[in-house]
């Protein structure tokens, strides 16, 4: 019985790893064209520490192109709020229905 439990645990971990790998290979970039972007404000703490990073977001876009919601999928938490606030002001091209877009916001120290 312990071998069966170990086998099931190993199988579960393998399946989760495979699913995570598939998620990471999804193309990142909007399928709807971005008409206007608002640059994020660089967090003061990150600027002082010369931090850089990328925030990946899942953005729900209304048919008229305005952002309905933005959810952080990954990246440095120091930049998450700034990225979300900026992307919520973006405007995408109009489409027949709502869509989910995957976007990345890059923060580079200057």
C-alpha positions in Angstrom: 0.0 0.0 0.0 2.8 2.6 0.7 4.1 2.0 -2.8 0.8 2.7 -4.3 0.5 5.9 -2.3 4.0 7.0 -3.4 3.1 6.2 -7.0 -0.1 8.2 -6.9 1.8 11.2 -5.3 4.5 11.0 -8.0 1.9 10.8 -10.7 0.0 13.8 -9.3 3.2 15.9 -9.1 4.0 14.9 -12.7 0.6 15.9 -14.0 0.7 19.3 -12.2 4.2 20.0 -13.6 3.0 19.1 -17.1 0.0 21.4 -16.7 2.2 24.2 -15.4 4.6 23.8 -18.3 1.8 24.0 -20.8 0.5 27.2 -19.2 3.9 28.8 -19.3 4.2 28.1 -23.1 1.0 30.0 -23.9 1.7 32.9 -26.2 1.9 36.2 -24.3 0.6 39.2 -26.1 -2.7 40.6 -27.0 -4.7 39.0 -29.7 -6.6 42.3 -29.9 -4.5 45.3 -30.9 -3.8 47.8 -28.1 -4.9 51.2 -29.3 -3.6 53.2 -26.3 -1.3 52.3 -23.5 -0.8 54.0 -20.2 2.8 53.7 -18.9 2.9 52.4 -15.3 4.3 54.6 -12.5 7.6 53.2 -11.3 7.3 52.3 -7.6 9.5 54.6 -5.5 11.0 51.8 -3.5 11.8 49.8 -6.7 13.4 52.9 -8.2 15.6 53.5 -5.2 16.7 49.9 -5.2 17.3 49.9 -9.0 14.9 47.0 -9.3 13.7 45.7 -12.7 11.0 43.1 -13.6 8.1 42.0 -15.6 4.4 41.5 -14.5 2.2 39.2 -16.4 -1.5 40.0 -16.4 -4.7 38.4 -17.6 -6.9 41.2 -18.9 -10.6 40.9 -19.5 -11.6 43.3 -22.3 -15.1 44.5 -23.1 -16.4 44.5 -26.7 -15.8 48.3 -26.9 -12.1 47.8 -26.0 -12.1 49.0 -22.5 -10.6 46.9 -19.7 -13.1 45.2 -17.5 -10.6 43.6 -15.1 -6.9 42.8 -14.8 -5.5 39.9 -12.7 -1.9 39.4 -11.9 -0.6 36.0 -13.1 3.0 36.4 -12.1 6.0 38.7 -11.6 7.5 40.8 -8.9 4.9 41.8 -6.3 6.6 45.2 -5.9 5.4 46.0 -9.5 2.0 44.3 -9.4 -0.2 47.2 -8.3 1.5 49.7 -10.7 1.1 47.3 -13.6 -2.5 46.6 -12.8 -3.4 50.3 -12.4 -1.8 51.1 -15.8 -3.3 48.3 -17.8 -6.8 49.0 -16.4 -6.5 52.4 -18.4 -5.5 50.7 -21.7 -7.8 50.7 -24.7 -8.0 47.8 -27.1 -9.5 47.6 -30.5 -13.3 46.9 -30.6 -14.5 43.3 -31.1 -17.8 41.5 -31.3 -17.5 40.1 -27.7 -15.4 40.1 -24.6 -12.0 38.6 -24.7 -9.2 37.6 -22.4 -5.8 39.0 -23.2 -2.4 38.0 -21.8 -0.1 41.0 -21.5 3.3 41.7 -19.9 4.3 45.0 -18.4 8.1 45.6 -18.3 9.8 47.7 -15.6 13.3 48.8 -16.3 15.5 50.9 -14.0 16.7 54.0 -15.7 
